[in-house]
Each structure stands twice: as structure tokens, then as C-alpha cells.
Amino acid sequence: MTTYNDDIEAIRALKEQHGSTWDAIDPESVARMRAQNRFRTGLEIAQYTADIMRRDMAEYDADSSVYTQSLGVWHGFIGQQKLISIKKHLKSTNKRYLYLSGWMVAALRSEFGPLPDQSMHEKTAVPALIEELYTFLRQADARELDLLFTKLDDARAAGDETAAEFIQSQIDNHETHVVPIIADIDAGFGNPEATYLLAKKMIEAGACAIQIENQVSDEKQCGHQDGKVTVPHEDFIAKLNAVRYAFLELGIDNGIIVARTDSLGAGLTQKLAVTREPGDLGDQYNSFLDAEEISDADLGNGDVVIKRDGRLLRPKRLPSNLYQFRPGTGEARVVLDCITSLRNGADLLWIETEKPHVEQIAGMVDAIRAEIPNAKLVYNNSPSFNWTLNFRQQAYDQLAAQGADVSAYDRGDLMSVAYDDTELARLADEKIRTFQRDGSARAGIFHHLITLPTYHTAALSTDDLAKGYFGDEGMLAYVKGVQRREIREGIATVKHQNMAGSDIGDNHKEYFAGEAALKAGGQHNTMNQFG
């Protein structure tokens, strides 16, 4: 017997215990409401989605073709529509997640207004968005099930037992819109205690995976901007521990920590690492510093020096009181960061790169996997990259290496529309199309995400509508560009009253008040024009 029917029977028995005082309670209505409210707390969601991610990670270890993906979202409605679209077009949410971008929280969700990605926004906005996302995903479940319940009632009323059985099987096997969220905690918003407290709020809201980066909290920069400052490994390990303790305290024992390193593009550190003996972790961190050998006589007022291999070294200190790493050490620092993070509780890695290049990523992952064979990446397919230019340049280099004649191309101007219908452009586009597949097979990328795609799509679609509506097209711009497409392509929002829960509310009114219910979905509801 299904859970749905089990609930009907359980409520029927409970109703009998309470006698006539419960005469108005319909057991099937209760079963429907329970089915529509599968997840009652954020912690239930966190555990459910953590189990999904752990299963997906194990499947990827066995077969790198089964990688996972997500798109970054900045509002519950956007996340909801993304999952509705996935289910409509791909029939399953399997291996598809959501990403919560700190950049988009800063740019779109702060009470200060748009802010740069520098951890200046309210940290409470992050768990609030997680909760909002799951509220909208749960509502998508309720709406989809409500439509199935209506179909079931119609089939029963028509006496069509075959249809009723089929619809009942859809209800019994309903796939939830609730999927894992990888949530950005930036650099932890303060000391490890602050990181722990925020991580708890994020987990309680439903986050099963928390991404944290090795930048300094009070100097945090967007991963694709200059001026990034990293912290010694011991400082970062303390924050990894803080997140793990938060998971364990709340009973999500298999919660996922994504350790991000910004070392590839970060040339600065705020402080020197503590070292107790040659070759220890602190000594390795300090070995990358840009330093000059000096003698006692060269010491100046206030100088800071390091003794290493019997020599006195004076690290290059900037007017900002930050220390500088030697140029060209980024990849080596990334490898050390990643190995150290995995050895200290991280589950997945994030390497922030300056361009999307499979072999560059793979070179670092190969070195990491020499120490930790099952190392896996979350990779940012970032809109900060000029994908067209990067891949046309990669295609140019490939063709040149193969001895092809590339004299018709200007490598520095490959964005030009003049190249759109060329062999080089087609090769580049194919490389872009297969980038995720190739990266997962060659470079250990378990999860591909685009951090802020819906920021760009919202701007682009709004620009299209504004251009026509306020121009010569007038209302045709909306009808032709939006509503007609919604109708013909089956976009759920064309029935925006239904999308907002009007039909669910009508059904609840009928549960509560029977024939006396004042319902909104009658014959005069204009939503009926959409069939």
C-alpha cells in the first residue's frame, strides 16, 4: 500500500477515535495535504539532500560521465522555475542542483542595495535565501501534486478507472523539486566562531553543502577580481572545522564541505604562517613568499624576517602591511591548498581559475590526485570568463599546432562577428559545448555550475521587452515575445494565479468549508482563457 493510501487509512482510524467532533475531516484531504508538505523542517531537507550528494559523489567516482550541474539563483521564484523547467524538459531532477552565489546575494539581496562581492552584505541574507528557495521548491511540489489530485478527481468522476490508476501511480511516485543547494559562505564572515554560527543557520535552513574560500574575511574579493588575500592553512583549517562542527551538532553527519582556493589569482597574504620545524605546513606556506636574503647588518627598523635553511629572509611587505608571494607560484600553492583541505575535513574542492581551460585545471588535479586519488572539483563555469574569446583562442592555438593556415585570423580580435561562420568559430563552439563533459572526464570535475547566469538572463529578457514595449511594438512586444511563447511552450507562469497558489487555496477552502467555500477559480476567472 502506498504512503498516500496509508495516510488515508491512518487518518480514517484517527477520525473514528474522535467520533462526531471530527465529522467534517476528510481523510483523503489530509493525505493530500501531507503529501504536499513532505519536508517539514530545513534539517529534514539538509539530510535528504546530503544523502543525494553523497550518492552522486560515489557514482561519479565510479563513472566520471555522471557529473552533476547547477545554475546560480538569487530568488526563490527563479530557483522554482528552474526546477519546473528541468522536470518538464528532462523529466528528472537527478544530478541537477541549485547554487547560491554570494556574488548575487551581495548584488541583489542586500538592504544596502547593490554591493560588490566583498562580504559587505548582511550575512543573515544567506540563510534567508536558502529558506526562501526551499519554500518555493516545496510550493512547486504542492502545486504539481494539486494538479494531479484534480486530474484524479476528474478521472474518478468520469468513471475512468484506468486513468485513475495511472494518475494514482504518478502521485505515489512523485519526484520532488527539492534538490541539493551548494551555498556560498564566502570566507566565513569573521572568525571561526562567526563561521560556525552562520553555518548552523544555513544548515537549519536546508543547506547540505557549504562552500568556503581561503581568503581573509575582512579583505575578501570576488574570485575574478584583483587584490585577493589568502590566509595560512591553519587559519583555514579552523574554519573547515567550524563548519564540520556545525553539521555534526545538527545531526547532518554526512554534510558536504567545499573548500575553495583562490591562490591561483591571489598574490598576497595578510600574515606569515606559524612554523615550528622545517618542512611543516607553515614553512611550506612561507616558502612561497617573495623574500630577499639579508644579513644582520641589513636589518632595518621594524623589519620582519624569516630564518629558513640557515638564512635570514626578509619578505616583501607592501605599504598595506600585506606580504607578497613570488610570481608564478599560484599553481603550486593551489595544489598544496587542496591537498591540505582534503586532509583536514573538506569533501570537495573548488579551484578558482582565470580562464576555462581543461588542461590547466587537469594539470593541478593530476598533482592533487597523486596524493589523494579520489579528489573531486566543483568548478565555476563563470560569466566572468569571455567564453567566446577564450575558446576561439584555444581553437586558434590548436589549429596552429596542427599546421593549419591561420593567417586569416587575428588572434587578438577573435570576438569579431566576422569570424562567426568560420571553421575556427565552429571548433570553438564545439569545445564550449563539450567543456563540462571533457572537464569531468579529464580534470576531475564532479560538479559544474554557473554562478550568476540568472542575473544575466533577467537583464537580457528585460532589455528585450523594454526595447519593444516602450518602442514601436507596444503591447505586441509582450504578447509576441512573452505570452505567446509561454502558451505555446508550456511555461507554467502563463497561469500566474495558479503558479502563485490560487488553486491550492481554493481546494483548501473546500476542505475547510465544503460547499460554502468562496472560490476564486470559477467560470469568471480570466485564467480560464489559457485552457
Backbone torsions as a table, in degrees:
resi	resn	phi	psi	omega
1	MET	NA	140.5	-177.2
2	THR	-74.6	162.6	175.8
3	THR	-59.9	-39.5	179.3
4	TYR	-58.2	-50.5	179.4
5	ASN	-70.4	-32.9	175.2
6	ASP	-60.1	-42.2	179.4
7	ASP	-65.0	-39.8	178.2
8	ILE	-59.1	-46.7	-178.9
9	GLU	-66.1	-40.2	-179.7
10	ALA	-64.3	-42.7	179.8
11	ILE	-70.3	-35.3	176.9
12	ARG	-61.4	-42.5	178.2
13	ALA	-66.7	-40.7	178.6
14	LEU	-64.0	-39.7	179.0
15	LYS	-61.1	-41.3	179.1
16	GLU	-62.7	-35.8	178.7
17	GLN	-63.2	-34.1	-176.1
18	HIS	-89.5	-8.3	174.1
19	GLY	67.7	-149.5	-170.9
20	SER	-65.0	-20.0	-178.9
21	THR	-67.2	-16.8	179.3
22	TRP	-109.1	19.9	-177.1
23	ASP	-56.5	-33.1	-175.2
24	ALA	-78.2	-10.9	-176.8
25	ILE	-83.5	124.0	178.1
26	ASP	-98.8	115.4	-177.1
27	PRO	-55.0	-38.0	-178.9
28	GLU	-69.9	-33.5	176.4
29	SER	-63.2	-40.1	177.1
30	VAL	-64.0	-44.1	179.5
31	ALA	-59.9	-37.2	178.6
32	ARG	-67.3	-43.4	179.6
33	MET	-64.5	-37.0	177.2
34	ARG	-65.8	-42.8	178.6
35	ALA	-61.6	-33.8	-179.3
36	GLN	-79.5	-6.4	-179.9
37	ASN	-129.1	55.8	-174.8
38	ARG	-61.4	-40.4	-177.5
39	PHE	-105.8	119.6	-174.4
40	ARG	-98.2	-19.0	179.7
41	THR	-140.2	160.8	175.5
42	GLY	-63.7	-33.7	-179.7
43	LEU	-67.6	-33.5	174.3
44	GLU	-61.9	-41.5	178.8
45	ILE	-65.3	-44.4	-179.7
46	ALA	-58.7	-42.4	-179.8
47	GLN	-69.3	-44.0	179.8
48	TYR	-60.0	-45.2	-176.7
49	THR	-77.3	-30.9	174.1
50	ALA	-61.5	-41.2	177.6
51	ASP	-61.7	-39.4	178.1
52	ILE	-62.6	-48.6	-177.8
53	MET	-62.8	-41.8	179.0
54	ARG	-62.4	-40.6	177.2
55	ARG	-63.7	-44.5	-179.4
56	ASP	-64.8	-37.2	178.2
57	MET	-64.1	-41.7	178.9
58	ALA	-65.9	-38.9	179.4
59	GLU	-67.5	-36.4	177.3
60	TYR	-66.3	-39.5	178.2
61	ASP	-57.9	-33.8	-179.0
62	ALA	-84.3	-25.3	-176.0
63	ASP	-155.6	105.8	-173.9
64	SER	-69.7	-7.4	177.6
65	SER	-77.0	-13.9	-178.1
66	VAL	-99.5	57.6	177.6
67	TYR	-76.3	171.3	-178.9
68	THR	-117.0	163.9	-175.4
69	GLN	-143.6	158.2	170.4
70	SER	-155.2	164.4	170.6
71	LEU	-120.3	141.0	177.6
72	GLY	-74.5	139.5	-179.3
73	VAL	-132.9	153.2	-174.0
74	TRP	-124.3	4.5	178.0
75	HIS	-152.4	150.0	-179.9
76	GLY	-58.6	-39.1	-179.5
77	PHE	-63.7	-40.7	179.7
78	ILE	-64.0	-43.9	177.2
79	GLY	-62.3	-40.6	179.2
80	GLN	-62.2	-47.7	-178.6
81	GLN	-65.5	-33.3	176.5
82	LYS	-61.6	-45.9	-178.4
83	LEU	-70.6	-36.0	175.5
84	ILE	-61.3	-42.5	179.0
85	SER	-65.0	-41.0	178.5
86	ILE	-59.8	-46.0	-179.2
87	LYS	-66.0	-36.8	-179.1
88	LYS	-67.1	-47.1	-173.1
89	HIS	-87.5	-36.6	-172.6
90	LEU	-110.3	-5.9	172.7
91	LYS	71.1	-2.6	-179.6
92	SER	-158.3	148.6	175.4
93	THR	-91.7	4.5	-176.4
94	ASN	-55.5	129.0	178.3
95	LYS	70.0	14.1	178.9
96	ARG	-118.5	124.7	-175.2
97	TYR	-117.9	-173.6	168.2
98	LEU	-117.0	148.9	172.9
99	TYR	-118.8	133.2	176.3
100	LEU	-105.0	113.1	-173.5
101	SER	-94.4	125.5	173.3
102	GLY	-60.6	-33.5	177.2
103	TRP	-58.7	-46.5	-176.5
104	MET	-73.4	-31.1	173.8
105	VAL	-61.5	-45.6	179.8
106	ALA	-64.0	-43.5	-173.9
107	ALA	-77.9	-26.6	-169.2
108	LEU	-127.0	-15.7	-170.8
109	ARG	-121.8	7.9	-178.2
110	SER	-90.2	143.7	176.3
111	GLU	-68.4	-15.6	176.5
112	PHE	-78.1	-10.0	-171.0
113	GLY	92.7	-172.7	-178.1
114	PRO	-57.0	130.4	-179.9
115	LEU	-128.3	152.7	171.7
116	PRO	-68.6	162.4	-177.2
117	ASP	-79.9	73.8	-176.1
118	GLN	-134.9	28.3	178.5
119	SER	56.7	35.3	176.4
120	MET	-94.8	-12.7	-179.1
121	HIS	-76.9	165.3	179.5
122	GLU	-65.1	126.2	-177.7
123	LYS	-67.9	-24.6	178.0
124	THR	-66.6	-17.4	178.2
125	ALA	-65.8	-24.5	-177.7
126	VAL	-71.6	-56.2	175.9
127	PRO	-62.7	-30.5	177.9
128	ALA	-62.8	-39.0	178.8
129	LEU	-70.7	-37.6	176.0
130	ILE	-58.7	-48.1	179.2
131	GLU	-61.1	-41.9	179.4
132	GLU	-62.3	-44.2	179.9
133	LEU	-59.4	-46.1	-178.5
134	TYR	-71.8	-28.4	173.6
135	THR	-61.5	-44.7	180.0
136	PHE	-70.3	-35.7	178.4
137	LEU	-68.9	-38.1	177.1
138	ARG	-67.1	-35.7	176.9
139	GLN	-66.2	-34.2	176.1
140	ALA	-63.1	-39.0	174.3
141	ASP	-60.1	-48.7	-177.1
142	ALA	-60.6	-42.7	-179.8
143	ARG	-64.7	-46.6	-177.5
144	GLU	-63.5	-42.2	178.4
145	LEU	-67.1	-37.2	178.8
146	ASP	-60.8	-40.3	176.5
147	LEU	-64.0	-37.8	177.4
148	LEU	-67.8	-38.7	178.2
149	PHE	-62.6	-40.3	178.2
150	THR	-63.7	-42.9	177.2
151	LYS	-62.9	-37.8	179.6
152	LEU	-64.0	-45.1	178.6
153	ASP	-61.8	-41.0	179.8
154	ASP	-64.6	-41.1	179.9
155	ALA	-65.4	-41.1	177.7
156	ARG	-63.3	-44.0	-178.5
157	ALA	-63.5	-32.3	179.2
158	ALA	-83.8	-4.3	-178.9
159	GLY	71.0	22.5	-177.6
160	ASP	-94.2	89.4	-175.4
161	GLU	-66.5	-35.3	-179.9
162	THR	-63.7	-46.3	177.8
163	ALA	-63.5	-40.6	-179.5
164	ALA	-62.8	-41.8	178.8
165	GLU	-64.6	-40.6	179.4
166	PHE	-64.6	-45.0	180.0
167	ILE	-65.9	-39.0	177.4
168	GLN	-61.1	-37.0	178.6
169	SER	-67.5	-35.0	176.2
170	GLN	-64.8	-38.5	177.2
171	ILE	-65.6	-46.8	-177.2
172	ASP	-64.5	-30.1	-176.9
173	ASN	-109.0	24.5	-176.8
174	HIS	-60.1	131.1	176.3
175	GLU	-94.9	123.9	-178.5
176	THR	-68.2	152.5	172.5
177	HIS	-81.1	-8.1	-178.8
178	VAL	-73.6	119.3	-179.2
179	VAL	-131.2	167.2	178.3
180	PRO	-61.4	143.8	169.8
181	ILE	-113.3	126.4	167.9
182	ILE	-92.2	116.3	-170.0
183	ALA	-111.7	133.6	-175.2
184	ASP	-87.0	117.1	176.2
185	ILE	-101.7	15.2	-178.5
186	ASP	54.4	-131.9	179.1
187	ALA	-97.7	15.2	175.0
188	GLY	100.5	-3.1	175.0
189	PHE	54.8	45.7	175.6
190	GLY	127.5	-153.3	-178.7
191	ASN	-76.8	175.8	-177.7
192	PRO	-58.1	-32.6	177.4
193	GLU	-64.7	-42.0	177.0
194	ALA	-62.9	-39.1	178.4
195	THR	-63.3	-45.4	178.5
196	TYR	-59.5	-46.2	-177.4
197	LEU	-64.5	-42.8	178.8
198	LEU	-68.8	-41.0	178.1
199	ALA	-57.9	-40.8	177.8
200	LYS	-59.0	-46.2	179.9
201	LYS	-61.6	-39.0	-180.0
202	MET	-67.1	-41.6	179.7
203	ILE	-68.4	-42.4	178.4
204	GLU	-62.0	-28.3	177.5
205	ALA	-79.3	-14.9	176.1
206	GLY	128.3	-2.7	-177.0
207	ALA	-70.2	129.3	176.3
208	CYS	-103.6	-14.0	-177.0
209	ALA	-136.8	126.1	-178.7
210	ILE	-119.5	127.4	179.4
211	GLN	-101.5	127.6	-179.1
212	ILE	-133.1	141.8	-173.7
213	GLU	-112.1	160.6	-173.3
214	ASN	-94.3	29.8	173.6
215	GLN	-88.1	165.6	174.2
216	VAL	-73.8	131.8	-175.6
217	SER	-58.0	-45.8	-173.3
218	ASP	-85.3	0.8	175.8
219	GLU	-126.8	19.7	-174.8
220	LYS	-60.0	137.0	176.7
221	GLN	-126.6	157.1	170.8
222	CYS	-55.3	142.1	-177.1
223	GLY	-62.0	-16.4	-178.7
224	HIS	-109.7	20.4	174.7
225	GLN	-117.8	170.3	-178.8
226	ASP	-84.7	172.2	174.0
227	GLY	82.1	19.1	-179.6
228	LYS	-75.1	140.5	-176.6
229	VAL	-125.9	119.6	179.9
230	THR	-92.8	168.1	178.7
231	VAL	-114.2	155.1	173.6
232	PRO	-57.8	155.0	-174.7
233	HIS	-58.3	-38.7	-177.9
234	GLU	-61.1	-36.4	178.0
235	ASP	-65.2	-42.5	-179.1
236	PHE	-69.7	-38.7	178.7
237	ILE	-59.9	-38.3	178.6
238	ALA	-59.7	-37.1	179.6
239	LYS	-76.2	-34.6	172.4
240	LEU	-59.3	-43.5	178.2
241	ASN	-62.5	-40.1	-179.3
242	ALA	-60.3	-42.4	179.3
243	VAL	-67.8	-41.6	179.4
244	ARG	-63.4	-42.5	177.3
245	TYR	-60.4	-37.7	178.8
246	ALA	-62.9	-45.3	176.8
247	PHE	-59.2	-47.3	-175.4
248	LEU	-67.5	-38.7	178.5
249	GLU	-60.0	-37.2	-176.3
250	LEU	-90.7	3.4	174.4
251	GLY	84.1	9.6	176.0
252	ILE	-95.1	76.4	-170.6
253	ASP	-67.2	-21.6	-179.8
254	ASN	-109.1	24.7	175.1
255	GLY	-58.6	153.9	-171.9
256	ILE	-109.3	132.4	174.9
257	ILE	-111.3	125.5	176.3
258	VAL	-104.9	113.7	-179.0
259	ALA	-94.8	116.2	-178.8
260	ARG	-101.1	135.0	173.4
261	THR	-111.7	131.2	175.5
262	ASP	-103.8	14.9	-171.8
263	SER	-65.8	-24.3	-178.6
264	LEU	-61.9	-36.4	-179.6
265	GLY	-109.4	1.3	-177.5
266	ALA	-98.7	118.8	-178.8
267	GLY	-104.7	8.7	-173.1
268	LEU	-131.2	153.9	170.7
269	THR	-134.1	147.1	-177.1
270	GLN	-79.8	-29.4	-177.7
271	LYS	-149.9	161.0	176.9
272	LEU	-79.6	148.7	179.0
273	ALA	-79.3	148.3	174.1
274	VAL	-75.0	129.5	177.7
275	THR	-128.7	138.0	-177.3
276	ARG	-110.8	-23.7	178.9
277	GLU	-155.7	154.7	-178.7
278	PRO	-55.0	134.4	175.5
279	GLY	86.8	-4.9	178.7
280	ASP	-73.3	178.3	-172.5
281	LEU	-60.8	-42.3	178.4
282	GLY	-64.4	-39.6	179.3
283	ASP	-65.0	-37.7	178.1
284	GLN	-66.3	-40.4	178.6
285	TYR	-62.7	-46.3	-178.6
286	ASN	-68.1	-24.0	-177.3
287	SER	-65.6	-17.9	179.7
288	PHE	-87.2	-4.5	-176.9
289	LEU	-68.5	147.2	174.1
290	ASP	-80.0	104.8	-173.2
291	ALA	-137.1	153.8	177.6
292	GLU	-116.3	143.6	177.8
293	GLU	-77.3	134.4	-179.6
294	ILE	-134.7	168.7	173.4
295	SER	-108.7	171.9	178.0
296	ASP	-55.3	-36.8	-175.9
297	ALA	-68.4	-20.3	-177.8
298	ASP	-86.5	-8.1	-176.6
299	LEU	-63.5	131.7	177.3
300	GLY	-107.7	172.7	-179.1
301	ASN	-61.8	125.0	177.3
302	GLY	78.4	6.7	-179.7
303	ASP	-64.4	145.4	171.8
304	VAL	-110.2	129.8	-178.5
305	VAL	-128.2	157.9	176.6
306	ILE	-121.5	136.4	173.0
307	LYS	-97.8	122.5	-175.5
308	ARG	-146.1	125.7	-179.4
309	ASP	53.7	38.9	177.1
310	GLY	77.2	6.2	-178.5
311	ARG	-115.1	152.5	172.5
312	LEU	-94.6	125.5	-178.8
313	LEU	-121.2	133.4	178.0
314	ARG	-107.1	109.0	179.0
315	PRO	-64.7	145.4	178.4
316	LYS	-72.0	116.1	-178.8
317	ARG	-109.2	130.1	-176.5
318	LEU	-88.0	165.6	177.2
319	PRO	-57.2	-24.5	177.3
320	SER	-75.2	-2.4	-176.1
321	ASN	72.5	15.9	174.0
322	LEU	-94.6	156.9	179.8
323	TYR	-106.0	150.6	-173.3
324	GLN	-108.9	137.9	173.6
325	PHE	-86.4	156.2	176.5
326	ARG	-67.0	138.1	174.8
327	PRO	-57.9	145.0	176.7
328	GLY	85.7	3.5	-178.9
329	THR	-97.5	0.7	-172.8
330	GLY	-57.0	-49.7	-176.4
331	GLU	-64.9	-39.4	178.1
332	ALA	-64.2	-39.2	177.9
333	ARG	-67.2	-37.5	176.2
334	VAL	-59.7	-47.5	-178.4
335	VAL	-60.3	-45.9	178.6
336	LEU	-63.5	-42.8	177.9
337	ASP	-56.7	-47.2	-174.1
338	CYS	-68.2	-45.4	178.4
339	ILE	-60.9	-43.5	-178.8
340	THR	-64.3	-42.8	-179.6
341	SER	-63.3	-44.8	179.8
342	LEU	-65.1	-32.8	178.1
343	ARG	-76.7	-7.1	-177.2
344	ASN	-128.3	38.8	166.2
345	GLY	104.6	-10.8	177.4
346	ALA	-72.7	151.5	-179.5
347	ASP	-106.2	-34.9	-179.0
348	LEU	-134.1	158.7	-179.1
349	LEU	-114.9	153.8	173.3
350	TRP	-134.1	117.2	176.1
351	ILE	-107.7	112.5	178.4
352	GLU	-81.9	119.2	-176.9
353	THR	-112.7	169.1	-178.9
354	GLU	-94.0	-8.3	178.2
355	LYS	-158.1	156.9	178.1
356	PRO	-88.8	94.7	-176.8
357	HIS	-133.4	111.4	-173.3
358	VAL	-56.0	-46.0	-175.2
359	GLU	-70.2	-33.0	175.8
360	GLN	-63.3	-45.7	178.9
361	ILE	-63.7	-45.8	-177.5
362	ALA	-61.1	-36.1	179.5
363	GLY	-60.1	-40.7	178.3
364	MET	-72.6	-40.9	-179.5
365	VAL	-65.2	-37.4	177.0
366	ASP	-58.1	-43.2	179.9
367	ALA	-67.1	-37.6	178.0
368	ILE	-66.9	-44.3	-176.7
369	ARG	-71.3	-16.7	172.7
370	ALA	-63.3	-27.3	177.8
371	GLU	-99.1	-38.5	-176.5
372	ILE	-132.6	94.3	-168.8
373	PRO	-59.9	-29.2	-176.9
374	ASN	-98.7	21.5	177.9
375	ALA	-59.1	136.9	-177.3
376	LYS	-134.9	150.3	-177.4
377	LEU	-111.7	148.0	156.3
378	VAL	-100.6	127.6	-175.0
379	TYR	-122.9	135.3	-179.0
380	ASN	-86.6	104.0	173.8
381	ASN	-80.8	72.5	-159.8
382	SER	-76.4	139.9	168.9
383	PRO	-67.6	-8.6	174.9
384	SER	-73.2	-16.4	174.1
385	PHE	-83.8	140.7	167.4
386	ASN	-85.1	91.6	-172.9
387	TRP	-62.5	-41.5	-179.5
388	THR	-61.1	-50.8	-178.2
389	LEU	-64.7	-46.2	-178.5
390	ASN	-57.6	-46.3	-174.5
391	PHE	-80.2	-26.3	172.3
392	ARG	-68.5	-36.0	176.2
393	GLN	-67.9	-39.0	176.6
394	GLN	-64.0	-39.4	178.2
395	ALA	-66.9	-40.2	177.0
396	TYR	-58.3	-48.0	-178.7
397	ASP	-64.0	-37.7	179.2
398	GLN	-65.7	-46.5	179.8
399	LEU	-62.8	-41.1	178.9
400	ALA	-62.9	-41.7	-179.9
401	ALA	-65.4	-27.6	179.5
402	GLN	-84.9	-0.7	178.5
403	GLY	86.1	10.9	179.7
404	ALA	-73.2	156.2	177.9
405	ASP	-80.3	112.1	-179.6
406	VAL	-111.3	19.0	-175.9
407	SER	-67.3	-18.5	180.0
408	ALA	-79.8	-6.0	-175.5
409	TYR	-112.9	142.4	172.0
410	ASP	-102.3	105.1	-173.6
411	ARG	-57.0	-29.5	-178.9
412	GLY	-82.5	-6.8	-176.0
413	ASP	-131.1	35.6	-173.6
414	LEU	-75.0	-6.6	174.2
415	MET	-72.8	-14.8	-174.5
416	SER	-55.0	137.4	177.9
417	VAL	-62.0	-20.6	179.3
418	ALA	-61.6	-21.4	-178.0
419	TYR	-95.3	-2.0	-171.6
420	ASP	-59.1	-35.6	-177.1
421	ASP	-106.9	53.3	-179.1
422	THR	-125.3	163.9	176.4
423	GLU	-57.5	-41.5	-178.6
424	LEU	-62.2	-45.2	-178.9
425	ALA	-64.6	-39.9	179.1
426	ARG	-66.6	-39.1	176.4
427	LEU	-63.6	-42.8	179.5
428	ALA	-63.4	-44.2	-179.6
429	ASP	-64.0	-35.2	177.6
430	GLU	-67.4	-37.8	176.4
431	LYS	-63.9	-38.6	176.8
432	ILE	-65.6	-44.1	-178.5
433	ARG	-59.3	-38.4	-176.2
434	THR	-98.6	8.1	-175.0
435	PHE	-57.1	-45.5	-177.7
436	GLN	-66.4	-44.8	177.9
437	ARG	-61.7	-45.4	-178.6
438	ASP	-67.1	-40.9	179.8
439	GLY	-64.9	-36.0	179.6
440	SER	-72.5	-35.2	179.6
441	ALA	-75.1	-38.1	-172.2
442	ARG	-101.1	-31.5	-168.9
443	ALA	-118.1	15.3	173.3
444	GLY	68.9	27.6	-178.5
445	ILE	-87.6	107.8	178.6
446	PHE	-78.9	-37.5	-175.7
447	HIS	-132.1	125.2	175.2
448	HIS	-104.2	132.6	176.5
449	LEU	-137.5	155.3	167.7
450	ILE	-111.2	120.5	-170.0
451	THR	-64.2	-48.1	-173.6
452	LEU	-134.6	50.4	-178.1
453	PRO	-68.9	-38.7	-175.4
454	THR	-73.0	-18.4	169.7
455	TYR	-63.5	-44.6	-177.9
456	HIS	-74.8	-38.9	-179.6
457	THR	-67.9	-36.9	177.5
458	ALA	-62.4	-42.1	179.8
459	ALA	-66.9	-41.9	-177.0
460	LEU	-67.1	-46.5	-179.2
461	SER	-67.4	-35.3	177.0
462	THR	-66.3	-38.6	177.7
463	ASP	-63.0	-43.0	178.7
464	ASP	-59.5	-46.7	-178.2
465	LEU	-67.4	-45.0	-178.4
466	ALA	-62.2	-40.1	-178.7
467	LYS	-59.3	-43.8	-178.2
468	GLY	-82.4	-44.5	-174.6
469	TYR	-64.1	-43.5	179.5
470	PHE	-86.3	-0.4	176.6
471	GLY	-104.8	-146.7	-173.9
472	ASP	-73.7	-23.0	-175.1
473	GLU	-73.9	-28.7	-179.8
474	GLY	57.4	-133.3	-175.7
475	MET	-65.3	-23.3	179.1
476	LEU	-61.7	-30.5	179.1
477	ALA	-60.5	-39.8	178.1
478	TYR	-74.8	-46.5	-175.3
479	VAL	-63.7	-47.7	-177.0
480	LYS	-75.7	-41.2	-174.2
481	GLY	-85.7	-19.5	-176.2
482	VAL	-124.4	-70.3	-168.5
483	GLN	-64.3	-43.1	-179.4
484	ARG	-63.0	-38.2	177.2
485	ARG	-67.5	-40.9	177.4
486	GLU	-56.8	-46.7	-178.4
487	ILE	-63.2	-49.0	-172.8
488	ARG	-76.1	-26.0	-178.3
489	GLU	-101.2	4.5	174.8
490	GLY	68.3	39.3	178.0
491	ILE	-80.5	125.9	-171.9
492	ALA	-59.6	-30.9	-173.2
493	THR	-70.7	-10.2	177.3
494	VAL	-58.7	-33.4	172.5
495	LYS	-96.2	73.0	-171.0
496	HIS	-66.4	-26.5	177.5
497	GLN	-66.8	-43.2	176.7
498	ASN	-63.2	-41.1	-178.8
499	MET	-61.5	-34.3	-178.9
500	ALA	-83.7	-0.8	173.9
501	GLY	102.9	14.1	-176.9
502	SER	-62.4	-44.8	-178.2
503	ASP	-68.8	-37.4	175.3
504	ILE	-60.0	-45.1	179.3
505	GLY	-61.5	-39.6	177.5
506	ASP	-61.4	-44.1	179.7
507	ASN	-64.2	-39.9	176.3
508	HIS	-62.1	-41.6	178.6
509	LYS	-58.3	-40.2	179.3
510	GLU	-68.5	-37.9	175.2
511	TYR	-58.4	-44.8	-170.3
512	PHE	-80.0	-37.2	-171.7
513	ALA	-121.4	-0.7	178.3
514	GLY	62.3	-137.5	-176.6
515	GLU	-65.0	-17.8	-178.7
516	ALA	-80.5	-4.5	-175.8
517	ALA	-64.3	133.0	174.9
518	LEU	-92.5	102.9	-171.8
519	LYS	-101.5	150.1	-176.2
520	ALA	-90.5	-15.8	-170.4
521	GLY	-95.2	29.7	-179.0
522	GLY	-75.6	-168.2	-172.4
523	GLN	-66.1	-21.1	-178.0
524	HIS	-92.6	4.5	176.3
525	ASN	-74.5	120.7	-176.4
526	THR	-65.1	-15.1	177.7
527	MET	-62.5	-21.1	179.4
528	ASN	-64.7	-16.8	178.5
529	GLN	-65.0	-16.5	-176.8
530	PHE	-97.8	8.6	174.5
531	GLY	79.1	NA	NA
